[in-house]
Amino acid sequence: MVDGLDFQIINALQIHPRVPWVQLGRILRVDPSTISRRWSALTQQRQVWTSCFECEPRTGQQEISALVEIRCAPGQRGDVIAELSRQGPIISVHCTSGARDLYVMISMPTLLSMDRYIDEHVAGVPGIVGTRTHYLRRIFLEGSGWRLNVLSDEQARALHLLRPSEPPDHRKPAHVDVIGALSTDVRRTAADMQRELGRSISVISRDIDALLAADWVRWRVDFAHTLLGWSAAAVLWLDVKHPDLERLIASLRLLCHVRLCASVTGEANLAVFLWLRNLQELDEIEGRLSSMFPKLLVKDRWIVPRIAKRTGYILDLDSRRLRYVPVGGRPVFDEQLRAGPARKSDVSCGINADRRSFAAPFLA
């Protein structure tokens, strides 16, 4: 059973993913061995997991992000989920209410590659009978910045001060290797990584410290949300008058329920993704926003009963981690497949197997 100390540990690692247990013990006033045992139990039971990845390609170009609604043939949703979850560019898969059965989040380098990817690798999946794409224009809030906020201000401040603050001057191949080594365990020791990377412990440690301060690297601590108290999720599609937009975003930043907020294409111009303790909270949130912004229109609301994949991790029905699919990848389009036979090791599900862990920063 998860208790208050477990939540404190998770919150602490959201702020500083590699804080030493001894230092965290001083901040929480708990024996470091107790913290270590708690963390081991949480991860071994698949209730908590971590990830590290670049938030955009190393070229510096902005990734294109899209939410794609998917309609499935009757009885085919499970097979569709299994197929889509295998694909690296599909970062998350959500079951949802309304006119669609699922929605997925996809990250691609360009609008053209996004359009082609949806056409060639999503729309044609057996069991899918229709898709509808919403492009994300600007990301205001995203999942890696979400916090439990159970620590005191003093504790949070102490953790921020311990986190390295000197970013690297530029990206290096060595940084990419370190990110790959930490991709599914951000607390992996430099000693454990030494043989894999072929570098000294001190060099690896310096690279890790630099990456902790880099704004192009995302460090995430995720957990089984349904087991830890968030039994529901929802998406609000809002029509916001432009003069009200910045004030609304400022208000949403204060809501602990908001996992992702982005301006979008379509009838609504803002999508807000929420985690909820229960469905009644959605009424409270809508009421609060409506009272503060009388001209705000809720164009649609989706309930999300299940998240099948989140930030590359495939989840079970209890939202526990099952396995990791590396985020990102270079799609193999039809003419490339027609150009000649590819080695089996090179192509998996139409995605080049040489994957680097990068993604657009829209992950909920």
N, C-alpha and C positions, 0 to 999 in steps of 0.2 A: 504494500500500500504506500503510495507516494505521500509524503508529508511536507511540512513547511520547510524543513532543512533541504530536502531534495529540490524544491522550487528555488531556494536561495542559491544552491549550487548551479542549477541551470541558468539562472539569471546572471550570476557572476561570470559564467563562461560565455554568455552572450556578449558581455562587455569586454572581457579579456579571455579569449579561448584557451590561452596557454599559461595562464597564471599558475605559478607553482603552488602545490597544495599547502606547503608551509606558510606562504604569504597569505593565501586565502584563509587558512585556519586562523591567522591573527585577525583578519578583517571580520570573519564571522564568529570569532571566539569559540571555535570548535577544533577538536584535535584533528590534525591533518590525516591521520590514519582512518578516522571516521569518514572524512570527506572522500578519501580514496576508495574506501569500501562502498560507500553510497554510489559514487560515480560508476564503479565497476558493475554494481548490481543493475543500475539503470540501463547501461549500454548492453550488458549481457542478456537482459530480458527484452531487448529491442524496443524499449520505451523511449530511449533518447539516442540520437545519433548526430554526427557532425559531418560537415563538408567544407571544402575549400576550393575555390575556382576563380578564374579571371572573369570580370564582369563584362568584358568586351574583347574583341579580337586584338591581337598585338599590333595590328596595323593602325589602331587608334580610331578607326571608323566606327560610327555608331551602329549598333545592331538594330535590326528591325524586329519588332515584337508584335505578335498578333494573338487574339483570342478567336478560336474557331468553334462555332456551334456545330454539333454533329447529331444527325437523326439516324437512328438504327432501325433495321428491319425487326419485326417482333421476334423476341427470343434470341437475338444476335448480340445484345449489348455486351455480354461477358466475353465473347470471342473478340469483339472489336476492342474492348479495353486491353485484353492481353496483347493484341497485335500492336496497338498504338503505344503501349507502355514500353515496348522493346526499342523504340526509335529514339535515338539520342537528341535530335532537335526538338522533340516533343518533351518539354520540361515538366509539364504536369498534366494530369488527366482527372477531371472531376465529373461525377454523376450529378445531374441537376434536374430541376422541375421545369414544367412549362412545355413549350413547343419543341424543345430539343431533349435528347437523352443524355448527352455529354457535352462538355466543352473542354478544349485542350489549349494550353499555352505553348506557343512555338517561337523559337528564336532563330533568325536567319540573317545572313550578311546584308542582303539587299531586298528591295520590294519585288524585283523580278524573281529572285531565287525563292522568296516566300511564296509567290503565286504559283510557281512551278512545283514547289515542294507539296503544297496542299493538293494540287491537281494530280500529281503523279504518285505521291506516297500516302495521302490521306483519303481523298475522295474515292479512290479506287479500291480501298480495303474492303474485302467481302463483308457484307452485313451493313455497310454504310449506304444510306439512301439519299443523303443530302447534307450539304455543309453551308455555312454562312460565316464570313470572315469579318472581324472587327480589328482594325489596326490601332495599336496603342501609339499615341502621338508624343505625349510627355508623361514621364513617371514622376509623381510627386512623393509617394511613399511606397516602400517595397519591403518584402518579408525579412531580408537580412537585417534591417534596422528595427524590427519589432522587438519589444522587450516585455518580459513578465512584470517588471516594476514592483517586485516584492522586497527589494533591498532598500535600506534607508538612503537618503541623499549622501550621507557621509560615507557609507560603504561603497556606493556607486562611484563617488569621487575618488576614493582610494584606489579602486580598480582601474579607473581611467588614467590615473597618475602612474600606475605600474606598467601600463601598456606602452611599448616602444612608439616613439613619435617621429623618428627620422626615416622617411621613405627613401627608396633607392633613387638614384639619379635617372635611371632608365631601366627598361626591361632587359633582362639578359636571359640567354638560354638556360643558365643555371636556375633562374627563378622559376621557369616553366617546369623544370624537373622537380624542384622542391614542391611546387603546387601539386603536381601529379602524385608525389609521394604522400602528401597530406590530404589528398582528395576525399578520402572516406574516414580519416581519423586525424583530426587537427591537433590532437595531443600526442601524436607519435613522437618518440624521442629522437634527437639527432643521432644518438648512438645506434638506434635501430635502423635509421636511414643510411648510415655510413656506407655499408657494403653495397646497397642498391645504387647509390649516387656516386660512389667512388671518390668521395671528398672527405676532408677531415671534419671532425665533430665541430671544431671552432668555426670553420667556414660555413658549414650548414647552419649553425646557430645564428651566425650573423645574417645570413640570407633570410632565415625565418623572421628575425626581428625586423628586418627591412620590409618584408611582405606584410607584417602586422600593421605597419604604418602606411602602406600603399593604398591609395583610393581606388585602384583598379583591381583589387583582390577582395573577394567576399568570403567571410568566415561565418558559417552558420552553425547554430546549435538548434536542432529540431527535435520535436517529441511527438509521441502518440497523443494527438490532441483530444480524441474522444475519451481515452482512458484517464487523461489528466484534467477533465472537467469541461472541455469545450464540445458539447454534444451536437452542435449544429453550426452551419456556415451559410452565408448568403452573399449574393451580389446585388447591389443597388445600381440601377442605371438612371442617372440623373441628367436633367436638362437645366443647366446653370447659366444664368445671365452673366455675360462676361465681366461686368463691373463687380459682381459678387464672388467671382472665382477665387481670388486670393484670400478673401476673408473666410470662405468656406473651407479651403484647404487648411488654413490655420486652425479652424475649429476641429477638423477631422484629425489633425495631429494630436489633439488632446484626448481623442477617443481611444481607449485601450483595445477596442474591438477591431480597429482597422488594420488589416494586413497588407493591403495594396490599394493604391489610389492612382488612377491614370486618366488622362484625357483620351477620348476614343473617337473613331469615326462612326457615323450612323445617326439615328434619330436622337439618341442621348449623346451628350458630349463629355460625360464623366462617369467612370465606372469605379465603384467602391466595393472592395472585397472584405467581408467581415467574418470573424470568428465569434460565436455566440455561446453563452452558457445554456440558453434555451431560446425557443422561437419568440417568446414574449419580449425578449430584449430588442428584437427588430422593431416592434411597435414603439418602444421607448425611444430608440434612436431616430426613427422617422419623425416622431412627434417633436423631439428636441430640435432637429434640423429644420422642420417646417416652421416652428415658432421663431427661430432665429433668422430664417430666410424665407419670407412669405411667398416670394416669386419662384421658389425652387419647385420643380416638377419631378416626381418620381415616374419615369416612363415605364419601368418594369422592375420586377424584383424576382430573383431566382433563389430557391432554396437548394442547398448543396448537402444532400444526405451522406455522401461518401466522397472521399478523396482517394483515388486509386493510385496516384503517383504524385509526388511532390518533390521538386528540385532534384529530379533524377532518381529518387528512391521510390521503388514500387512498395506499396503498403498493403497489409492484409485488411480484413474487414474490421479489425479493432484499431486500425491506423498504426499498427506496429510496422517497423521496418522489415521488409523481406529481403530485397537485394537492390544493388545500385546499378544503374545504367549511366555510363559516363555522359555528362551534359555536353551538348554541342555536337560537332561532327560536320563533315563535308558531304553533302548529298551527292549521290551518283544518279544523274538524270538519264532519261531514256537513250539519248543519242550516244552517251558514253558507254552504256551497256551494249548498244548495237555495234560500237566501233571495234569490239574484239572481246574475246573471253578474258575475264578477270580471274585472278587467283582466288580461290575460296577464302583465303585468309584476308583478302583485301576488301571484300564486300560482304556486309551483313545487313540484311533487310534493306538493301538499297542505300546504305550509309557507309562511307569509307571508314574502315576500321581504325585508321590512324587518327584517333580522337584526342583532342586536347580539351581540358576542362574549362570551357568558357561559356558564358551565357550573357544575354542582355539582362540588365539589372531590374527585371520586372517580377522576380520570383516571389510568389505569395507564400 
